[in-house]
Amino acid sequence: MHAASIEKSARLQRVLWLLLDERWHTTMEIVDGARVCAVNSIIAELRANGIEIETRCMGRGVYAYRLAALPQEAACA
């Protein structure tokens, strides 16, 4: 997979901004709040950029995501 750079991708930045509150957000909340599609792919791209995101299955096909940690270099900036 080729992951977009967080520095150059507005869609990755919008999803990260939404997750910065460190609360659980369902796929639909992310779609609505960040105006994106393919949330699972965006989560994979954020992880490829060193961002730690937890996933929780909420039930039949419903998933939620939560920011667990930013990369060390971002945390120090």
C-alpha positions in Angstrom: 0.0 0.0 0.0 1.2 3.5 -0.8 0.2 5.8 2.1 -0.2 9.5 1.6 2.0 11.8 3.7 0.1 13.4 6.6 1.8 16.7 5.8 0.4 16.8 2.2 -3.0 15.1 2.6 -6.0 17.3 3.7 -8.2 14.2 4.1 -5.7 12.5 6.5 -5.4 15.8 8.4 -9.2 16.1 8.8 -9.5 12.6 10.2 -6.6 13.2 12.6 -8.1 16.5 13.7 -11.3 14.7 14.5 -9.5 11.9 16.5 -7.4 14.3 18.5 -10.0 14.3 21.3 -8.9 10.7 22.0 -12.5 9.6 22.2 -14.1 6.7 20.3 -15.5 7.6 16.9 -17.6 5.2 14.7 -16.9 5.0 11.0 -20.1 7.0 10.3 -19.0 9.8 12.7 -15.7 10.0 10.9 -17.4 10.0 7.5 -19.7 12.8 8.6 -17.2 14.8 10.7 -14.2 14.7 8.4 -16.1 14.5 5.1 -14.3 11.4 3.9 -15.0 7.9 2.5 -13.1 4.6 3.0 -12.4 5.3 6.7 -10.6 1.9 7.1 -8.1 2.9 4.4 -7.5 6.3 5.9 -6.9 4.7 9.3 -4.3 2.4 7.6 -2.6 5.4 6.1 -2.5 7.3 9.4 -0.9 4.2 11.0 1.6 4.1 8.1 2.5 7.7 9.1 3.3 6.4 12.6 0.1 7.4 14.3 -1.2 4.8 16.7 -5.0 4.2 16.4 -7.0 1.7 18.3 -9.9 -0.1 16.7 -13.0 -1.5 18.5 -15.8 -3.7 17.1 -19.0 -2.2 18.4 -21.2 -4.9 16.9 -22.3 -6.3 13.5 -20.1 -4.4 11.1 -19.8 -1.3 13.3 -16.3 -0.2 14.1 -15.0 2.7 16.2 -11.5 4.2 16.2 -9.6 6.2 18.8 -6.2 8.0 18.7 -3.8 6.2 21.1 -0.5 8.0 20.4 1.1 10.4 18.0 4.6 9.7 16.6 7.4 10.8 19.0 8.6 13.6 16.6 5.1 15.0 16.5 4.7 14.8 20.3 7.9 16.8 20.8 7.0 19.6 18.3 
